[in-house]
Amino acid sequence: MSEPVSHQDAIERLLDHYRQPRNYGELPDAVTYSGGVPDCGDTLTVYLRVAPNGRLTDLQFIGQGCSVSVGTASILIEQLQGVTVADLLALDETAAVQIVGSEIFQARPHCATLIFRTLKAAARLVERQA
């Protein structure tokens, strides 16, 4: 996981990830979970493929929304590639804030935490299926 970023770097990285999201697209034969922000209509769906040892072999997303929700999703998913389901379940909001940048979370907390909440719910689904 990365170190905290400056305000300007966080904004530039967010906009880059919004314009060119990484790990974007559907994954067949993956655990799928969708989440949204009812107030603004942002929606994200995450796709997880998990190896028998619990490590995420593929992690992708699709969705629509503002620059904060889509950019944050791209950044967080890029950083979480290859972690275990246990690591994902242990991820707390403070660690997610450090990855993305606190200014992003403070500006639009519901949009910025959408991917965090969706990933955590998907990890709990994987855990229940194991």
N, C-alpha and C positions, 0 to 999 in steps of 0.2 A: 504494500500500500504506500501511497505517496505522502510527502510532507505537506503541511499547510501551504496554501498559495496566496499571493498578494491579491488585492481587490481587482486591479486591472488585469492581471494574469487570469484570474478566475472568470472574469467576464469574457475575455478573448477566447479562452478555452471553451467556455459554455457555448458561445456563438459558433465556433468552429464545429463543435460536436452537433449542434442543432442543424447547421447547414449540411454537414456530411456525417450523419450518425454512423458510428461504428457498430458492428455486430447487429445490424438491422436486417430483419427478415424472418419469415416463418421457418420453423424446423419441424419436419414431419417426425412422427414417432418420438415426440418429446413430451415431458410433463408441461402442461400449459396452464397459466393462471392470468386472469385479467383483473385490472383495477382501474379506478377512475376518480375524478374530482367532480362531483355533481354540480358544484357552483359554477364551474367554468367549462365543463364538457371535455376536459382532457381525459384520454383513455390510453392505457398501455396494456399490452399482453406480453408476458415473458414466456420463454421456451427454455426448458432445462433438460439436458440429457445427462444422466448420472451413471457412472461406472459402478460395478458391483462393490468397489471399495468406498463408495460415497463421494468420489471426486467428480466435480462437474466437468464433463468432457466438451460440452457445448453450452453456451449461454447466449441467447439472442432475444431481441424484442421487436415489436411493431407497435405503432400507435400514432396518435395525432394529438397535437396540443401546442401549447406555447413553447417558446424557446427554453424556458426554465424546465418544464417537465421532460421534453424530448432530449435536450442537451444534458441534463442531469442523468437521465437514463443511460445515455450513451457513455458518459464518463464513468459512472459507477459499474456498469456491466463490463466495460473494458478493463477496469481494475480488478474485477472479481473473477476473471477467466481462470479456470483451473483450481479454484478453491474447493473445499469439501462442503457438503451440505451442513455439517457441524459448524464450519467456519461461518457460513452464511447465517445460520441460526444464532450464532454468538455475536454477529455484527450488531453494534448498537448505533443509535442515531448520531452519537458524538463522533464515532469513527467515520461514518458516512459524510458528516459535515466536513471533517478534515480532508477527505478525498476530494470533495467538490469545491469547498470554499464556503466559509460561514456567511459571507455577504449574499450569496445566492440563496441560501436557506432563509436568511432573515427577510429578504425582499418578498419572497412568495413561498411561504413555508408549506402550504398544501400542495402546490405544484412541485416543489423541490423534493418533498418526501414521498411523492406518489410511487416512484420506482423503489424506494426503500421498503415501503409498506407492501408493495406487490411482490417483491423478491422474498421478503420474510414469509408471506402467506404461501408462496409457491414452495419454499423450503419446508414449511410445516406440512404441506400436502405430500411432498416426497417422503418426509419422515413417517407419516401415517401409512403410506403405501408400502414401506419397507417391511 
